[in-house]
Amino acid sequence: MESYRFIIIGHVQGVYYRKNVQENAHKERFSGYVKNLSDGSVEACVTCDETHLDTFLDILQKGSPSSIVHEVKKFHCDENFSKNFEIRY
């Protein structure tokens, strides 16, 4: 299992993006979190098998009906997540 950090750029704050990502990630049994950043982007972190990474990326790209995702940047993350997928503040 690997941990990944994503920065999501676009119209992703104030449009229920985090809530939709959290609900869909929870349905797929991902562990990690999603949170707003001060620059208007969103950060998401997840621990998963590489084979499930495309599913998580699809969740990030889909977002919410009102969100518009322009770019998703992927990084490795040192923190491991083993509980639910949560919204952080």
C-alpha positions in Angstrom: 0.0 0.0 0.0 1.2 3.5 -0.9 0.1 6.9 0.2 -0.5 9.7 -2.2 -1.2 13.4 -1.9 -3.2 15.3 -4.5 -3.7 19.0 -5.1 -6.9 19.7 -7.0 -7.1 23.0 -8.9 -10.2 24.5 -10.3 -13.6 25.7 -9.0 -13.5 23.3 -6.1 -14.4 25.3 -3.0 -18.0 26.3 -2.0 -19.5 23.7 -4.3 -19.7 20.6 -2.1 -16.6 19.2 -3.6 -15.1 17.9 -0.4 -18.4 16.3 0.7 -18.9 14.5 -2.6 -15.3 13.3 -2.6 -15.7 12.1 1.0 -18.9 10.2 0.3 -17.6 8.5 -2.9 -14.2 7.6 -1.3 -16.1 6.2 1.7 -18.3 4.0 -0.6 -15.1 2.6 -2.2 -13.6 2.0 1.2 -10.6 4.4 0.8 -8.8 5.8 3.8 -7.5 9.3 4.0 -8.9 12.9 4.0 -9.8 15.9 1.9 -9.5 19.6 2.9 -9.6 23.1 1.6 -6.4 25.0 1.2 -6.1 28.8 1.6 -5.2 29.4 -2.0 -8.6 28.1 -3.2 -7.4 24.6 -4.1 -8.2 21.3 -2.3 -5.8 18.7 -0.9 -6.7 15.0 -0.8 -4.6 12.2 0.7 -5.2 8.5 0.4 -3.6 5.2 1.2 -4.4 2.5 -1.3 -3.0 -0.2 -3.6 -1.7 1.2 -6.9 -4.3 -0.9 -8.7 -7.1 1.3 -7.1 -5.5 4.6 -7.7 -7.4 5.2 -11.0 -10.7 4.8 -9.1 -9.6 7.4 -6.6 -8.5 9.8 -9.4 -11.9 9.4 -11.0 -13.5 10.4 -7.7 -11.3 13.5 -7.6 -12.0 14.4 -11.2 -15.8 14.0 -10.8 -16.0 16.0 -7.6 -19.5 17.5 -7.3 -22.1 18.5 -9.9 -21.1 22.2 -9.5 -17.3 21.7 -9.3 -14.9 22.2 -12.2 -11.6 20.4 -11.9 -8.8 21.9 -14.1 -5.9 20.0 -12.8 -4.9 17.2 -10.3 -1.3 17.1 -9.2 -0.1 13.9 -7.6 2.7 13.5 -5.0 3.8 10.7 -2.7 2.9 11.1 1.0 4.7 9.7 4.0 1.6 9.5 6.2 -0.4 6.2 6.2 -4.2 6.2 6.6 -6.1 3.2 7.9 -9.4 4.6 9.1 -12.3 6.2 7.3 -12.1 8.9 4.7 -12.7 12.3 6.4 -13.1 16.0 5.8 -10.4 18.0 7.6 -10.7 21.6 8.5 
